[in-house]
């Protein structure tokens, strides 16, 4: 499943990313790497996602969230 398909209020773990190199490196620098827990805070109608990763809130557009593959995390 992709981050764009996730449900707000749930926690997911990052499996992989399929993004262009520049965006992928930037997200890795912000801590979005494999097995990182991501809490989805909000999903807007236009596809924008707001999520928390390592204590920081991030907002990304639909194209980026569709390139982040996640699975349901065990708490």
CHARMM-style PDB file with segment names, atoms N, HN, CA, C and O in Angstrom:
ATOM      1  N   UNK     1       0.853  -1.168   0.000  1.00  0.00      PROA
ATOM      2  CA  UNK     1       0.000   0.000   0.000  1.00  0.00      PROA
ATOM      3  C   UNK     1       0.897   1.229   0.000  1.00  0.00      PROA
ATOM      4  O   UNK     1       2.020   1.190   0.503  1.00  0.00      PROA
ATOM      5  N   UNK     2       0.399   2.301  -0.559  1.00  0.00      PROA
ATOM      6  HN  UNK     2      -0.513   2.332  -0.968  1.00  0.00      PROA
ATOM      7  CA  UNK     2       1.164   3.547  -0.568  1.00  0.00      PROA
ATOM      8  C   UNK     2       0.670   4.463   0.554  1.00  0.00      PROA
ATOM      9  O   UNK     2      -0.417   4.275   1.100  1.00  0.00      PROA
ATOM     10  N   UNK     3       1.480   5.438   0.876  1.00  0.00      PROA
ATOM     11  HN  UNK     3       2.363   5.591   0.432  1.00  0.00      PROA
ATOM     12  CA  UNK     3       1.103   6.381   1.921  1.00  0.00      PROA
ATOM     13  C   UNK     3      -0.160   7.145   1.530  1.00  0.00      PROA
ATOM     14  O   UNK     3      -0.943   7.526   2.400  1.00  0.00      PROA
ATOM     15  N   UNK     4      -0.363   7.368   0.254  1.00  0.00      PROA
ATOM     16  HN  UNK     4       0.273   7.058  -0.453  1.00  0.00      PROA
ATOM     17  CA  UNK     4      -1.559   8.088  -0.199  1.00  0.00      PROA
ATOM     18  C   UNK     4      -2.836   7.289   0.044  1.00  0.00      PROA
ATOM     19  O   UNK     4      -3.921   7.869   0.064  1.00  0.00      PROA
ATOM     20  N   UNK     5      -2.736   5.985   0.227  1.00  0.00      PROA
ATOM     21  HN  UNK     5      -1.854   5.514   0.211  1.00  0.00      PROA
ATOM     22  CA  UNK     5      -3.889   5.122   0.496  1.00  0.00      PROA
ATOM     23  C   UNK     5      -4.119   4.887   1.991  1.00  0.00      PROA
ATOM     24  O   UNK     5      -5.075   4.212   2.375  1.00  0.00      PROA
ATOM     25  N   UNK     6      -3.260   5.434   2.817  1.00  0.00      PROA
ATOM     26  HN  UNK     6      -2.484   5.983   2.505  1.00  0.00      PROA
ATOM     27  CA  UNK     6      -3.323   5.175   4.264  1.00  0.00      PROA
ATOM     28  C   UNK     6      -4.488   5.913   4.923  1.00  0.00      PROA
ATOM     29  O   UNK     6      -5.082   6.824   4.347  1.00  0.00      PROA
ATOM     30  N   UNK     7      -4.792   5.488   6.142  1.00  0.00      PROA
ATOM     31  HN  UNK     7      -4.310   4.748   6.610  1.00  0.00      PROA
ATOM     32  CA  UNK     7      -5.918   6.028   6.895  1.00  0.00      PROA
ATOM     33  C   UNK     7      -5.393   6.931   8.019  1.00  0.00      PROA
ATOM     34  O   UNK     7      -4.541   6.506   8.799  1.00  0.00      PROA
ATOM     35  N   UNK     8      -5.889   8.171   8.110  1.00  0.00      PROA
ATOM     36  HN  UNK     8      -6.581   8.517   7.476  1.00  0.00      PROA
ATOM     37  CA  UNK     8      -5.447   9.068   9.186  1.00  0.00      PROA
ATOM     38  C   UNK     8      -5.700   8.462  10.567  1.00  0.00      PROA
ATOM     39  O   UNK     8      -6.721   7.818  10.805  1.00  0.00      PROA
ATOM     40  N   UNK     9      -4.744   8.686  11.465  1.00  0.00      PROA
ATOM     41  HN  UNK     9      -3.914   9.209  11.271  1.00  0.00      PROA
ATOM     42  CA  UNK     9      -4.856   8.177  12.824  1.00  0.00      PROA
ATOM     43  C   UNK     9      -4.143   6.856  13.039  1.00  0.00      PROA
ATOM     44  O   UNK     9      -4.006   6.411  14.178  1.00  0.00      PROA
ATOM     45  N   UNK    10      -3.690   6.226  11.980  1.00  0.00      PROA
ATOM     46  HN  UNK    10      -3.802   6.588  11.054  1.00  0.00      PROA
ATOM     47  CA  UNK    10      -2.999   4.944  12.086  1.00  0.00      PROA
ATOM     48  C   UNK    10      -1.500   5.118  11.923  1.00  0.00      PROA
ATOM     49  O   UNK    10      -1.023   6.120  11.392  1.00  0.00      PROA
ATOM     50  N   UNK    11      -0.763   4.105  12.399  1.00  0.00      PROA
ATOM     51  HN  UNK    11      -1.150   3.290  12.830  1.00  0.00      PROA
ATOM     52  CA  UNK    11       0.695   4.126  12.314  1.00  0.00      PROA
ATOM     53  C   UNK    11       1.142   3.075  11.305  1.00  0.00      PROA
ATOM     54  O   UNK    11       0.646   1.949  11.303  1.00  0.00      PROA
ATOM     55  N   UNK    12       2.077   3.455  10.455  1.00  0.00      PROA
ATOM     56  HN  UNK    12       2.480   4.370  10.457  1.00  0.00      PROA
ATOM     57  CA  UNK    12       2.598   2.588   9.407  1.00  0.00      PROA
ATOM     58  C   UNK    12       4.117   2.552   9.486  1.00  0.00      PROA
ATOM     59  O   UNK    12       4.739   3.423  10.094  1.00  0.00      PROA
ATOM     60  N   UNK    13       4.705   1.537   8.867  1.00  0.00      PROA
ATOM     61  HN  UNK    13       4.200   0.829   8.373  1.00  0.00      PROA
ATOM     62  CA  UNK    13       6.157   1.431   8.756  1.00  0.00      PROA
ATOM     63  C   UNK    13       6.526   1.530   7.279  1.00  0.00      PROA
ATOM     64  O   UNK    13       5.872   0.928   6.428  1.00  0.00      PROA
ATOM     65  N   UNK    14       7.559   2.281   6.986  1.00  0.00      PROA
ATOM     66  HN  UNK    14       8.090   2.770   7.677  1.00  0.00      PROA
ATOM     67  CA  UNK    14       7.998   2.472   5.607  1.00  0.00      PROA
ATOM     68  C   UNK    14       8.635   1.179   5.103  1.00  0.00      PROA
ATOM     69  O   UNK    14       9.504   0.612   5.765  1.00  0.00      PROA
ATOM     70  N   UNK    15       8.202   0.718   3.932  1.00  0.00      PROA
ATOM     71  HN  UNK    15       7.497   1.179   3.395  1.00  0.00      PROA
ATOM     72  CA  UNK    15       8.800  -0.455   3.297  1.00  0.00      PROA
ATOM     73  C   UNK    15       9.838  -0.042   2.259  1.00  0.00      PROA
ATOM     74  O   UNK    15      10.947  -0.577   2.235  1.00  0.00      PROA
ATOM     75  N   UNK    16       9.476   0.910   1.401  1.00  0.00      PROA
ATOM     76  HN  UNK    16       8.575   1.345   1.420  1.00  0.00      PROA
ATOM     77  CA  UNK    16      10.384   1.378   0.356  1.00  0.00      PROA
ATOM     78  C   UNK    16       9.843   2.675  -0.234  1.00  0.00      PROA
ATOM     79  O   UNK    16       8.735   3.107   0.081  1.00  0.00      PROA
ATOM     80  N   UNK    17      10.649   3.280  -1.092  1.00  0.00      PROA
ATOM     81  HN  UNK    17      11.549   2.929  -1.348  1.00  0.00      PROA
ATOM     82  CA  UNK    17      10.207   4.486  -1.797  1.00  0.00      PROA
ATOM     83  C   UNK    17      10.557   4.351  -3.269  1.00  0.00      PROA
ATOM     84  O   UNK    17      11.568   3.749  -3.629  1.00  0.00      PROA
ATOM     85  N   UNK    18       9.716   4.914  -4.104  1.00  0.00      PROA
ATOM     86  HN  UNK    18       8.894   5.403  -3.812  1.00  0.00      PROA
ATOM     87  CA  UNK    18       9.981   5.000  -5.545  1.00  0.00      PROA
ATOM     88  C   UNK    18       9.748   6.448  -5.937  1.00  0.00      PROA
ATOM     89  O   UNK    18       8.673   6.823  -6.405  1.00  0.00      PROA
ATOM     90  N   UNK    19      10.779   7.245  -5.734  1.00  0.00      PROA
ATOM     91  HN  UNK    19      11.652   6.940  -5.353  1.00  0.00      PROA
ATOM     92  CA  UNK    19      10.714   8.678  -6.002  1.00  0.00      PROA
ATOM     93  C   UNK    19      11.927   9.073  -6.818  1.00  0.00      PROA
ATOM     94  O   UNK    19      12.882   8.306  -6.935  1.00  0.00      PROA
ATOM     95  N   UNK    20      11.890  10.282  -7.389  1.00  0.00      PROA
ATOM     96  HN  UNK    20      11.113  10.905  -7.294  1.00  0.00      PROA
ATOM     97  CA  UNK    20      13.092  10.709  -8.085  1.00  0.00      PROA
ATOM     98  C   UNK    20      14.207  10.887  -7.053  1.00  0.00      PROA
ATOM     99  O   UNK    20      13.944  11.079  -5.865  1.00  0.00      PROA
ATOM    100  N   UNK    21      15.418  10.823  -7.511  1.00  0.00      PROA
ATOM    101  HN  UNK    21      15.632  10.667  -8.476  1.00  0.00      PROA
ATOM    102  CA  UNK    21      16.582  10.767  -6.620  1.00  0.00      PROA
ATOM    103  C   UNK    21      16.660  11.965  -5.664  1.00  0.00      PROA
ATOM    104  O   UNK    21      16.964  11.793  -4.484  1.00  0.00      PROA
ATOM    105  N   UNK    22      16.394  13.145  -6.157  1.00  0.00      PROA
ATOM    106  HN  UNK    22      16.147  13.284  -7.116  1.00  0.00      PROA
ATOM    107  CA  UNK    22      16.504  14.355  -5.337  1.00  0.00      PROA
ATOM    108  C   UNK    22      15.497  14.340  -4.181  1.00  0.00      PROA
ATOM    109  O   UNK    22      15.857  14.629  -3.040  1.00  0.00      PROA
ATOM    110  N   UNK    23      14.248  14.005  -4.476  1.00  0.00      PROA
ATOM    111  HN  UNK    23      13.956  13.770  -5.403  1.00  0.00      PROA
ATOM    112  CA  UNK    23      13.206  13.961  -3.444  1.00  0.00      PROA
ATOM    113  C   UNK    23      13.486  12.828  -2.466  1.00  0.00      PROA
ATOM    114  O   UNK    23      13.341  13.000  -1.256  1.00  0.00      PROA
ATOM    115  N   UNK    24      13.888  11.670  -2.986  1.00  0.00      PROA
ATOM    116  HN  UNK    24      14.006  11.530  -3.969  1.00  0.00      PROA
ATOM    117  CA  UNK    24      14.199  10.526  -2.130  1.00  0.00      PROA
ATOM    118  C   UNK    24      15.308  10.829  -1.143  1.00  0.00      PROA
ATOM    119  O   UNK    24      15.215  10.467   0.030  1.00  0.00      PROA
ATOM    120  N   UNK    25      16.343  11.482  -1.603  1.00  0.00      PROA
ATOM    121  HN  UNK    25      16.419  11.776  -2.556  1.00  0.00      PROA
ATOM    122  CA  UNK    25      17.457  11.837  -0.702  1.00  0.00      PROA
ATOM    123  C   UNK    25      17.020  12.839   0.362  1.00  0.00      PROA
ATOM    124  O   UNK    25      17.434  12.749   1.517  1.00  0.00      PROA
ATOM    125  N   UNK    26      16.193  13.777  -0.030  1.00  0.00      PROA
ATOM    126  HN  UNK    26      15.856  13.850  -0.969  1.00  0.00      PROA
ATOM    127  CA  UNK    26      15.718  14.779   0.934  1.00  0.00      PROA
ATOM    128  C   UNK    26      14.879  14.120   2.027  1.00  0.00      PROA
ATOM    129  O   UNK    26      15.037  14.437   3.206  1.00  0.00      PROA
ATOM    130  N   UNK    27      13.990  13.209   1.643  1.00  0.00      PROA
ATOM    131  HN  UNK    27      13.862  12.951   0.685  1.00  0.00      PROA
ATOM    132  CA  UNK    27      13.171  12.516   2.641  1.00  0.00      PROA
ATOM    133  C   UNK    27      14.029  11.620   3.537  1.00  0.00      PROA
ATOM    134  O   UNK    27      13.759  11.503   4.733  1.00  0.00      PROA
ATOM    135  N   UNK    28      15.049  10.994   2.974  1.00  0.00      PROA
ATOM    136  HN  UNK    28      15.268  11.090   2.002  1.00  0.00      PROA
ATOM    137  CA  UNK    28      15.970  10.197   3.792  1.00  0.00      PROA
ATOM    138  C   UNK    28      16.690  11.087   4.797  1.00  0.00      PROA
ATOM    139  O   UNK    28      16.883  10.691   5.946  1.00  0.00      PROA
ATOM    140  N   UNK    29      17.084  12.272   4.380  1.00  0.00      PROA
ATOM    141  HN  UNK    29      16.927  12.594   3.446  1.00  0.00      PROA
ATOM    142  CA  UNK    29      17.757  13.207   5.285  1.00  0.00      PROA
ATOM    143  C   UNK    29      16.831  13.636   6.423  1.00  0.00      PROA
ATOM    144  O   UNK    29      17.294  13.968   7.514  1.00  0.00      PROA
ATOM    145  N   UNK    30      15.529  13.628   6.166  1.00  0.00      PROA
ATOM    146  HN  UNK    30      15.153  13.358   5.279  1.00  0.00      PROA
ATOM    147  CA  UNK    30      14.555  13.985   7.204  1.00  0.00      PROA
ATOM    148  C   UNK    30      14.180  12.786   8.068  1.00  0.00      PROA
ATOM    149  O   UNK    30      13.377  12.917   8.992  1.00  0.00      PROA
ATOM    150  N   UNK    31      14.754  11.618   7.777  1.00  0.00      PROA
ATOM    151  HN  UNK    31      15.406  11.512   7.027  1.00  0.00      PROA
ATOM    152  CA  UNK    31      14.525  10.440   8.610  1.00  0.00      PROA
ATOM    153  C   UNK    31      13.545   9.431   8.070  1.00  0.00      PROA
ATOM    154  O   UNK    31      13.185   8.492   8.779  1.00  0.00      PROA
ATOM    155  N   UNK    32      13.103   9.589   6.848  1.00  0.00      PROA
ATOM    156  HN  UNK    32      13.395  10.353   6.272  1.00  0.00      PROA
ATOM    157  CA  UNK    32      12.132   8.665   6.258  1.00  0.00      PROA
ATOM    158  C   UNK    32      12.888   7.540   5.550  1.00  0.00      PROA
ATOM    159  O   UNK    32      13.080   7.573   4.334  1.00  0.00      PROA
ATOM    160  N   UNK    33      13.314   6.544   6.331  1.00  0.00      PROA
ATOM    161  HN  UNK    33      13.158   6.517   7.319  1.00  0.00      PROA
ATOM    162  CA  UNK    33      14.048   5.403   5.799  1.00  0.00      PROA
ATOM    163  C   UNK    33      13.284   4.122   6.104  1.00  0.00      PROA
ATOM    164  O   UNK    33      12.277   4.157   6.811  1.00  0.00      PROA
ATOM    165  N   UNK    34      13.748   3.003   5.584  1.00  0.00      PROA
ATOM    166  HN  UNK    34      14.566   2.976   5.010  1.00  0.00      PROA
ATOM    167  CA  UNK    34      13.064   1.720   5.738  1.00  0.00      PROA
ATOM    168  C   UNK    34      12.837   1.402   7.217  1.00  0.00      PROA
ATOM    169  O   UNK    34      13.714   1.610   8.055  1.00  0.00      PROA
ATOM    170  N   UNK    35      11.637   0.893   7.516  1.00  0.00      PROA
ATOM    171  HN  UNK    35      10.925   0.724   6.834  1.00  0.00      PROA
ATOM    172  CA  UNK    35      11.191   0.486   8.848  1.00  0.00      PROA
ATOM    173  C   UNK    35      10.917   1.649   9.803  1.00  0.00      PROA
ATOM    174  O   UNK    35      10.639   1.418  10.980  1.00  0.00      PROA
ATOM    175  N   UNK    36      10.989   2.885   9.323  1.00  0.00      PROA
ATOM    176  HN  UNK    36      11.215   3.072   8.367  1.00  0.00      PROA
ATOM    177  CA  UNK    36      10.655   4.038  10.149  1.00  0.00      PROA
ATOM    178  C   UNK    36       9.147   4.093  10.347  1.00  0.00      PROA
ATOM    179  O   UNK    36       8.385   3.887   9.402  1.00  0.00      PROA
ATOM    180  N   UNK    37       8.716   4.368  11.570  1.00  0.00      PROA
ATOM    181  HN  UNK    37       9.334   4.535  12.338  1.00  0.00      PROA
ATOM    182  CA  UNK    37       7.292   4.483  11.873  1.00  0.00      PROA
ATOM    183  C   UNK    37       6.791   5.853  11.428  1.00  0.00      PROA
ATOM    184  O   UNK    37       7.442   6.875  11.646  1.00  0.00      PROA
ATOM    185  N   UNK    38       5.625   5.847  10.804  1.00  0.00      PROA
ATOM    186  HN  UNK    38       5.095   5.018  10.627  1.00  0.00      PROA
ATOM    187  CA  UNK    38       4.995   7.062  10.284  1.00  0.00      PROA
ATOM    188  C   UNK    38       3.562   7.099  10.798  1.00  0.00      PROA
ATOM    189  O   UNK    38       2.806   6.148  10.602  1.00  0.00      PROA
ATOM    190  N   UNK    39       3.187   8.197  11.455  1.00  0.00      PROA
ATOM    191  HN  UNK    39       3.801   8.970  11.614  1.00  0.00      PROA
ATOM    192  CA  UNK    39       1.808   8.366  11.918  1.00  0.00      PROA
ATOM    193  C   UNK    39       1.107   9.339  10.990  1.00  0.00      PROA
ATOM    194  O   UNK    39       1.517  10.493  10.862  1.00  0.00      PROA
ATOM    195  N   UNK    40       0.054   8.874  10.345  1.00  0.00      PROA
ATOM    196  HN  UNK    40      -0.279   7.937  10.449  1.00  0.00      PROA
ATOM    197  CA  UNK    40      -0.689   9.726   9.417  1.00  0.00      PROA
ATOM    198  C   UNK    40      -1.619  10.623  10.232  1.00  0.00      PROA
ATOM    199  O   UNK    40      -2.469  10.136  10.978  1.00  0.00      PROA
ATOM    200  N   UNK    41      -1.450  11.938  10.082  1.00  0.00      PROA
ATOM    201  HN  UNK    41      -0.759  12.334   9.476  1.00  0.00      PROA
ATOM    202  CA  UNK    41      -2.235  12.896  10.846  1.00  0.00      PROA
ATOM    203  C   UNK    41      -3.457  13.383  10.082  1.00  0.00      PROA
ATOM    204  O   UNK    41      -4.536  13.531  10.656  1.00  0.00      PROA
ATOM    205  N   UNK    42      -3.287  13.633   8.777  1.00  0.00      PROA
ATOM    206  HN  UNK    42      -2.410  13.513   8.311  1.00  0.00      PROA
ATOM    207  CA  UNK    42      -4.386  14.200   8.003  1.00  0.00      PROA
ATOM    208  C   UNK    42      -4.190  13.908   6.520  1.00  0.00      PROA
ATOM    209  O   UNK    42      -3.063  13.802   6.037  1.00  0.00      PROA
ATOM    210  N   UNK    43      -5.297  13.780   5.814  1.00  0.00      PROA
ATOM    211  HN  UNK    43      -6.213  13.866   6.207  1.00  0.00      PROA
ATOM    212  CA  UNK    43      -5.247  13.613   4.360  1.00  0.00      PROA
ATOM    213  C   UNK    43      -6.260  14.574   3.758  1.00  0.00      PROA
ATOM    214  O   UNK    43      -7.454  14.498   4.050  1.00  0.00      PROA
ATOM    215  N   UNK    44      -5.783  15.464   2.930  1.00  0.00      PROA
ATOM    216  HN  UNK    44      -4.813  15.527   2.694  1.00  0.00      PROA
ATOM    217  CA  UNK    44      -6.650  16.460   2.296  1.00  0.00      PROA
ATOM    218  C   UNK    44      -7.274  15.879   1.023  1.00  0.00      PROA
ATOM    219  O   UNK    44      -6.777  14.900   0.466  1.00  0.00      PROA
ATOM    220  N   UNK    45      -8.364  16.494   0.577  1.00  0.00      PROA
ATOM    221  HN  UNK    45      -8.768  17.289   1.029  1.00  0.00      PROA
ATOM    222  CA  UNK    45      -9.053  16.025  -0.627  1.00  0.00      PROA
ATOM    223  C   UNK    45      -8.196  16.135  -1.879  1.00  0.00      PROA
ATOM    224  O   UNK    45      -8.353  15.344  -2.809  1.00  0.00      PROA
ATOM    225  N   UNK    46      -7.293  17.105  -1.910  1.00  0.00      PROA
ATOM    226  HN  UNK    46      -7.165  17.747  -1.154  1.00  0.00      PROA
ATOM    227  CA  UNK    46      -6.443  17.282  -3.093  1.00  0.00      PROA
ATOM    228  C   UNK    46      -5.263  16.317  -3.119  1.00  0.00      PROA
ATOM    229  O   UNK    46      -4.460  16.355  -4.050  1.00  0.00      PROA
ATOM    230  N   UNK    47      -5.144  15.439  -2.098  1.00  0.00      PROA
ATOM    231  HN  UNK    47      -5.797  15.408  -1.341  1.00  0.00      PROA
ATOM    232  CA  UNK    47      -4.095  14.433  -2.062  1.00  0.00      PROA
ATOM    233  C   UNK    47      -2.937  14.747  -1.143  1.00  0.00      PROA
ATOM    234  O   UNK    47      -2.071  13.898  -0.931  1.00  0.00      PROA
ATOM    235  N   UNK    48      -2.903  15.938  -0.597  1.00  0.00      PROA
ATOM    236  HN  UNK    48      -3.607  16.627  -0.768  1.00  0.00      PROA
ATOM    237  CA  UNK    48      -1.834  16.306   0.330  1.00  0.00      PROA
ATOM    238  C   UNK    48      -1.929  15.470   1.599  1.00  0.00      PROA
ATOM    239  O   UNK    48      -3.012  15.293   2.158  1.00  0.00      PROA
ATOM    240  N   UNK    49      -0.786  14.957   2.049  1.00  0.00      PROA
ATOM    241  HN  UNK    49       0.093  15.100   1.596  1.00  0.00      PROA
ATOM    242  CA  UNK    49      -0.727  14.149   3.265  1.00  0.00      PROA
ATOM    243  C   UNK    49       0.079  14.895   4.322  1.00  0.00      PROA
ATOM    244  O   UNK    49       1.106  15.503   4.021  1.00  0.00      PROA
ATOM    245  N   UNK    50      -0.394  14.843   5.553  1.00  0.00      PROA
ATOM    246  HN  UNK    50      -1.228  14.349   5.798  1.00  0.00      PROA
ATOM    247  CA  UNK    50       0.361  15.374   6.683  1.00  0.00      PROA
ATOM    248  C   UNK    50       0.627  14.187   7.592  1.00  0.00      PROA
ATOM    249  O   UNK    50      -0.301  13.494   8.009  1.00  0.00      PROA
ATOM    250  N   UNK    51       1.899  13.954   7.898  1.00  0.00      PROA
ATOM    251  HN  UNK    51       2.653  14.517   7.560  1.00  0.00      PROA
ATOM    252  CA  UNK    51       2.249  12.826   8.741  1.00  0.00      PROA
ATOM    253  C   UNK    51       3.397  13.183   9.668  1.00  0.00      PROA
ATOM    254  O   UNK    51       4.123  14.151   9.438  1.00  0.00      PROA
ATOM    255  N   UNK    52       3.548  12.397  10.708  1.00  0.00      PROA
ATOM    256  HN  UNK    52       2.958  11.611  10.895  1.00  0.00      PROA
ATOM    257  CA  UNK    52       4.604  12.618  11.690  1.00  0.00      PROA
ATOM    258  C   UNK    52       5.626  11.508  11.554  1.00  0.00      PROA
ATOM    259  O   UNK    52       5.277  10.327  11.545  1.00  0.00      PROA
ATOM    260  N   UNK    53       6.883  11.889  11.449  1.00  0.00      PROA
ATOM    261  HN  UNK    53       7.166  12.847  11.457  1.00  0.00      PROA
ATOM    262  CA  UNK    53       7.981  10.935  11.371  1.00  0.00      PROA
ATOM    263  C   UNK    53       9.096  11.433  12.275  1.00  0.00      PROA
ATOM    264  O   UNK    53       9.579  12.555  12.117  1.00  0.00      PROA
ATOM    265  N   UNK    54       9.504  10.600  13.221  1.00  0.00      PROA
ATOM    266  HN  UNK    54       9.112   9.689  13.349  1.00  0.00      PROA
ATOM    267  CA  UNK    54      10.572  10.931  14.173  1.00  0.00      PROA
ATOM    268  C   UNK    54      10.333  12.265  14.876  1.00  0.00      PROA
ATOM    269  O   UNK    54      11.270  13.038  15.079  1.00  0.00      PROA
ATOM    270  N   UNK    55       9.095  12.533  15.245  1.00  0.00      PROA
ATOM    271  HN  UNK    55       8.335  11.905  15.080  1.00  0.00      PROA
ATOM    272  CA  UNK    55       8.752  13.731  16.001  1.00  0.00      PROA
ATOM    273  C   UNK    55       8.562  14.991  15.170  1.00  0.00      PROA
ATOM    274  O   UNK    55       8.312  16.059  15.728  1.00  0.00      PROA
ATOM    275  N   UNK    56       8.676  14.890  13.852  1.00  0.00      PROA
ATOM    276  HN  UNK    56       8.880  14.022  13.399  1.00  0.00      PROA
ATOM    277  CA  UNK    56       8.534  16.043  12.974  1.00  0.00      PROA
ATOM    278  C   UNK    56       7.334  15.860  12.064  1.00  0.00      PROA
ATOM    279  O   UNK    56       7.144  14.789  11.487  1.00  0.00      PROA
ATOM    280  N   UNK    57       6.522  16.907  11.936  1.00  0.00      PROA
ATOM    281  HN  UNK    57       6.677  17.776  12.405  1.00  0.00      PROA
ATOM    282  CA  UNK    57       5.369  16.858  11.023  1.00  0.00      PROA
ATOM    283  C   UNK    57       5.829  17.244   9.625  1.00  0.00      PROA
ATOM    284  O   UNK    57       6.509  18.253   9.438  1.00  0.00      PROA
ATOM    285  N   UNK    58       5.448  16.428   8.646  1.00  0.00      PROA
ATOM    286  HN  UNK    58       4.895  15.609   8.799  1.00  0.00      PROA
ATOM    287  CA  UNK    58       5.785  16.701   7.256  1.00  0.00      PROA
ATOM    288  C   UNK    58       4.505  16.722   6.430  1.00  0.00      PROA
ATOM    289  O   UNK    58       3.554  15.994   6.713  1.00  0.00      PROA
ATOM    290  N   UNK    59       4.498  17.558   5.417  1.00  0.00      PROA
ATOM    291  HN  UNK    59       5.270  18.150   5.187  1.00  0.00      PROA
ATOM    292  CA  UNK    59       3.378  17.595   4.469  1.00  0.00      PROA
ATOM    293  C   UNK    59       3.958  17.363   3.084  1.00  0.00      PROA
ATOM    294  O   UNK    59       4.915  18.025   2.680  1.00  0.00      PROA
ATOM    295  N   UNK    60       3.370  16.414   2.358  1.00  0.00      PROA
ATOM    296  HN  UNK    60       2.593  15.877   2.686  1.00  0.00      PROA
ATOM    297  CA  UNK    60       3.828  16.111   1.009  1.00  0.00      PROA
ATOM    298  C   UNK    60       2.623  16.043   0.078  1.00  0.00      PROA
ATOM    299  O   UNK    60       1.499  15.787   0.510  1.00  0.00      PROA
ATOM    300  N   UNK    61       2.874  16.271  -1.183  1.00  0.00      PROA
ATOM    301  HN  UNK    61       3.787  16.479  -1.534  1.00  0.00      PROA
ATOM    302  CA  UNK    61       1.817  16.215  -2.182  1.00  0.00      PROA
ATOM    303  C   UNK    61       1.468  14.791  -2.576  1.00  0.00      PROA
ATOM    304  O   UNK    61       2.098  13.832  -2.130  1.00  0.00      PROA
ATOM    305  N   UNK    62       0.464  14.674  -3.409  1.00  0.00      PROA
ATOM    306  HN  UNK    62      -0.048  15.453  -3.771  1.00  0.00      PROA
ATOM    307  CA  UNK    62      -0.055  13.369  -3.823  1.00  0.00      PROA
ATOM    308  C   UNK    62       0.992  12.535  -4.555  1.00  0.00      PROA
ATOM    309  O   UNK    62       1.100  11.333  -4.311  1.00  0.00      PROA
ATOM    310  N   UNK    63       1.767  13.155  -5.449  1.00  0.00      PROA
ATOM    311  HN  UNK    63       1.679  14.132  -5.647  1.00  0.00      PROA
ATOM    312  CA  UNK    63       2.770  12.420  -6.215  1.00  0.00      PROA
ATOM    313  C   UNK    63       3.829  11.804  -5.311  1.00  0.00      PROA
ATOM    314  O   UNK    63       4.257  10.673  -5.539  1.00  0.00      PROA
ATOM    315  N   UNK    64       4.251  12.533  -4.296  1.00  0.00      PROA
ATOM    316  HN  UNK    64       3.903  13.452  -4.110  1.00  0.00      PROA
ATOM    317  CA  UNK    64       5.267  12.015  -3.389  1.00  0.00      PROA
ATOM    318  C   UNK    64       4.676  10.933  -2.489  1.00  0.00      PROA
ATOM    319  O   UNK    64       5.292   9.884  -2.302  1.00  0.00      PROA
ATOM    320  N   UNK    65       3.497  11.173  -1.935  1.00  0.00      PROA
ATOM    321  HN  UNK    65       2.997  12.025  -2.088  1.00  0.00      PROA
ATOM    322  CA  UNK    65       2.900  10.167  -1.050  1.00  0.00      PROA
ATOM    323  C   UNK    65       2.568   8.878  -1.794  1.00  0.00      PROA
ATOM    324  O   UNK    65       2.531   7.809  -1.186  1.00  0.00      PROA
ATOM    325  N   UNK    66       2.326   8.965  -3.102  1.00  0.00      PROA
ATOM    326  HN  UNK    66       2.355   9.834  -3.596  1.00  0.00      PROA
ATOM    327  CA  UNK    66       2.063   7.763  -3.905  1.00  0.00      PROA
ATOM    328  C   UNK    66       3.342   6.970  -4.158  1.00  0.00      PROA
ATOM    329  O   UNK    66       3.278   5.809  -4.562  1.00  0.00      PROA
ATOM    330  N   UNK    67       4.496   7.578  -3.927  1.00  0.00      PROA
ATOM    331  HN  UNK    67       4.549   8.521  -3.599  1.00  0.00      PROA
ATOM    332  CA  UNK    67       5.780   6.893  -4.123  1.00  0.00      PROA
ATOM    333  C   UNK    67       6.376   6.336  -2.852  1.00  0.00      PROA
ATOM    334  O   UNK    67       7.479   5.788  -2.879  1.00  0.00      PROA
ATOM    335  N   UNK    68       5.668   6.463  -1.728  1.00  0.00      PROA
ATOM    336  HN  UNK    68       4.773   6.908  -1.707  1.00  0.00      PROA
ATOM    337  CA  UNK    68       6.154   5.938  -0.450  1.00  0.00      PROA
ATOM    338  C   UNK    68       5.304   4.714  -0.098  1.00  0.00      PROA
ATOM    339  O   UNK    68       4.101   4.831   0.135  1.00  0.00      PROA
ATOM    340  N   UNK    69       5.937   3.551  -0.063  1.00  0.00      PROA
ATOM    341  HN  UNK    69       6.914   3.456  -0.252  1.00  0.00      PROA
ATOM    342  CA  UNK    69       5.220   2.310   0.217  1.00  0.00      PROA
ATOM    343  C   UNK    69       5.339   1.961   1.696  1.00  0.00      PROA
ATOM    344  O   UNK    69       6.432   1.957   2.262  1.00  0.00      PROA
ATOM    345  N   UNK    70       4.190   1.666   2.314  1.00  0.00      PROA
ATOM    346  HN  UNK    70       3.302   1.669   1.855  1.00  0.00      PROA
ATOM    347  CA  UNK    70       4.124   1.418   3.751  1.00  0.00      PROA
ATOM    348  C   UNK    70       3.346   0.131   4.048  1.00  0.00      PROA
ATOM    349  O   UNK    70       2.633  -0.400   3.196  1.00  0.00      PROA
ATOM    350  N   UNK    71       3.507  -0.344   5.274  1.00  0.00      PROA
ATOM    351  HN  UNK    71       4.086   0.088   5.965  1.00  0.00      PROA
ATOM    352  CA  UNK    71       2.703  -1.462   5.765  1.00  0.00      PROA
ATOM    353  C   UNK    71       2.229  -1.091   7.153  1.00  0.00      PROA
ATOM    354  O   UNK    71       2.821  -0.235   7.809  1.00  0.00      PROA
ATOM    355  N   UNK    72       1.160  -1.735   7.602  1.00  0.00      PROA
ATOM    356  HN  UNK    72       0.680  -2.431   7.068  1.00  0.00      PROA
ATOM    357  CA  UNK    72       0.621  -1.468   8.933  1.00  0.00      PROA
ATOM    358  C   UNK    72       1.681  -1.822   9.973  1.00  0.00      PROA
ATOM    359  O   UNK    72       2.244  -2.916   9.936  1.00  0.00      PROA
ATOM    360  N   UNK    73       1.954  -0.911  10.894  1.00  0.00      PROA
ATOM    361  HN  UNK    73       1.497  -0.023  10.925  1.00  0.00      PROA
ATOM    362  CA  UNK    73       2.995  -1.123  11.903  1.00  0.00      PROA
ATOM    363  C   UNK    73       2.428  -1.817  13.131  1.00  0.00      PROA
ATOM    364  O   UNK    73       1.276  -1.614  13.512  1.00  0.00      PROA
ATOM    365  N   UNK    74       3.260  -2.629  13.727  1.00  0.00      PROA
ATOM    366  HN  UNK    74       4.197  -2.794  13.417  1.00  0.00      PROA
ATOM    367  CA  UNK    74       2.892  -3.268  14.990  1.00  0.00      PROA
ATOM    368  C   UNK    74       3.346  -2.358  16.126  1.00  0.00      PROA
ATOM    369  O   UNK    74       4.490  -1.902  16.154  1.00  0.00      PROA
ATOM    370  N   UNK    75       2.444  -2.102  17.052  1.00  0.00      PROA
ATOM    371  HN  UNK    75       1.515  -2.473  17.030  1.00  0.00      PROA
ATOM    372  CA  UNK    75       2.774  -1.194  18.151  1.00  0.00      PROA
ATOM    373  C   UNK    75       3.379  -1.902  19.286  1.00  0.00      PROA
ATOM    374  OT1 UNK    75       3.716  -1.279  20.293  1.00  0.00      PROA
TER     375      UNK     75
END
